[in-house]
Amino acid sequence: RLLEAYLDRRSPGWREDADRHRDAGHRRAPGAGAMSDQEAYEILGLQPGAGEEAILQAHRTLMKRIHPDAGGTSGLAARVNQAKDVLLK
Protein backbone atom coordinates (compact mmCIF):
# COMPACT_ATOMS: atom_id res chain seq x y z
CA ARG A 1 0.00 0.00 0.00
CA LEU A 2 2.84 2.35 0.86
CA LEU A 3 4.50 1.92 -2.52
CA GLU A 4 1.19 2.21 -4.35
CA ALA A 5 0.41 5.44 -2.49
CA TYR A 6 3.86 6.76 -3.39
CA LEU A 7 3.38 5.87 -7.05
CA ASP A 8 -0.10 7.44 -7.03
CA ARG A 9 1.48 10.73 -5.87
CA ARG A 10 4.59 10.54 -8.05
CA SER A 11 3.03 9.20 -11.25
CA PRO A 12 -0.79 9.35 -11.18
CA GLY A 13 -1.26 7.32 -14.37
CA TRP A 14 0.94 4.39 -13.40
CA ARG A 15 -1.95 2.00 -12.87
CA GLU A 16 -3.31 2.56 -16.38
CA ASP A 17 0.20 2.27 -17.82
CA ALA A 18 0.76 -0.99 -15.95
CA ASP A 19 -2.52 -2.40 -17.26
CA ARG A 20 -1.74 -1.32 -20.81
CA HIS A 21 1.74 -2.86 -20.65
CA ARG A 22 0.36 -6.06 -19.14
CA ASP A 23 -2.10 -6.36 -22.04
CA ALA A 24 0.73 -5.84 -24.52
CA GLY A 25 2.88 -8.46 -22.82
CA HIS A 26 5.33 -5.78 -21.68
CA ARG A 27 6.82 -6.46 -18.24
CA ARG A 28 8.61 -3.18 -17.50
CA ALA A 29 7.99 -1.74 -14.05
CA PRO A 30 6.07 1.53 -13.83
CA GLY A 31 8.54 4.37 -13.80
CA ALA A 32 11.45 2.02 -14.44
CA GLY A 33 14.70 3.69 -15.32
CA ALA A 34 17.28 5.66 -13.44
CA MET A 35 16.34 6.13 -9.79
CA SER A 36 17.76 8.84 -7.54
CA ASP A 37 18.89 8.16 -4.01
CA GLN A 38 16.07 10.39 -2.72
CA GLU A 39 13.47 8.38 -4.65
CA ALA A 40 14.95 5.13 -3.34
CA TYR A 41 14.74 6.38 0.26
CA GLU A 42 11.10 7.42 -0.30
CA ILE A 43 10.17 4.04 -1.77
CA LEU A 44 11.69 2.21 1.19
CA GLY A 45 10.24 4.72 3.66
CA LEU A 46 13.65 5.68 5.04
CA GLN A 47 15.41 8.91 5.93
CA PRO A 48 18.48 9.86 3.85
CA GLY A 49 21.63 8.43 5.36
CA ALA A 50 19.99 5.22 6.65
CA GLY A 51 22.48 2.41 7.18
CA GLU A 52 22.77 -0.90 5.38
CA GLU A 53 20.89 -2.80 8.09
CA ALA A 54 17.94 -0.36 7.97
CA ILE A 55 17.85 -0.57 4.16
CA LEU A 56 17.82 -4.36 4.21
CA GLN A 57 15.12 -4.45 6.92
CA ALA A 58 12.90 -1.96 5.06
CA HIS A 59 13.34 -3.94 1.83
CA ARG A 60 12.48 -7.23 3.54
CA THR A 61 9.39 -5.74 5.20
CA LEU A 62 8.07 -4.22 1.97
CA MET A 63 8.75 -7.36 -0.06
CA LYS A 64 6.71 -9.45 2.36
CA ARG A 65 3.72 -7.22 1.55
CA ILE A 66 4.14 -6.52 -2.17
CA HIS A 67 5.78 -9.67 -3.52
CA PRO A 68 3.80 -11.21 -6.40
CA ASP A 69 3.35 -14.40 -4.37
CA ALA A 70 1.67 -12.30 -1.65
CA GLY A 71 -0.74 -10.59 -4.04
CA GLY A 72 1.53 -7.75 -5.19
CA THR A 73 2.84 -7.16 -8.68
CA SER A 74 6.18 -7.88 -10.25
CA GLY A 75 6.46 -4.21 -11.22
CA LEU A 76 6.18 -3.02 -7.63
CA ALA A 77 8.60 -5.69 -6.43
CA ALA A 78 11.08 -4.64 -9.12
CA ARG A 79 10.95 -0.99 -7.95
CA VAL A 80 11.57 -2.01 -4.33
CA ASN A 81 14.48 -4.18 -5.42
CA GLN A 82 15.85 -1.32 -7.52
CA ALA A 83 15.58 1.06 -4.56
CA LYS A 84 17.57 -1.36 -2.38
CA ASP A 85 20.23 -1.77 -5.07
CA VAL A 86 20.57 2.01 -5.56
CA LEU A 87 21.12 2.58 -1.84
CA LEU A 88 23.54 -0.31 -1.38
CA LYS A 89 25.66 0.56 -4.42
Number of C-alpha atoms within 10 A of each C-alpha: 10 14 18 15 12 15 18 13 11 12 14 12 12 17 14 11 15 19 12 12 15 12 10 9 9 11 12 14 18 19 16 12 10 9 15 12 15 14 16 22 20 16 25 25 16 15 12 13 11 11 12 12 9 14 23 15 12 18 20 15 12 20 19 14 15 21 17 14 11 10 10 15 14 16 19 23 21 17 21 23 18 18 23 22 15 17 21 11 5
